[in-house]
Amino acid sequence: ISAPLNSGTIDGVIVEPAAEKQPLGTSLVIEYRGSQSVSVNGDPFENATPLNDASAPFDYYGDFVGGTGAVATPSAWTTDITDLEGLGYGFIQIRVSFMADPDSGLRPTLDGLGIVWTN
């Protein structure tokens, strides 16, 4: 996001396949949290971190691990992305949990996730 989210700028979240097309007994839980600033120390091409390189790891809880850089204290996780509007967050992290049905062995899928906003 190029600037902090203003109130009323999120127009929606698009998930493919939609919830009604997921296998019976399965679901996706999509959560968001915001941060006001992210900084990376040094040359990001030589010192890759999860802050500037998607192949660098966050831990299983979505927290920054090692490297050189800093994330301002993030907000609490929320399932409603509009909760992050108007609070000065210019950076958003997304966490997706796949809830399978252990009895049937069915698992949900995620082909696409899009956030529609105007700022």
Disulfide bonds with the S-S distance in Angstrom:
none
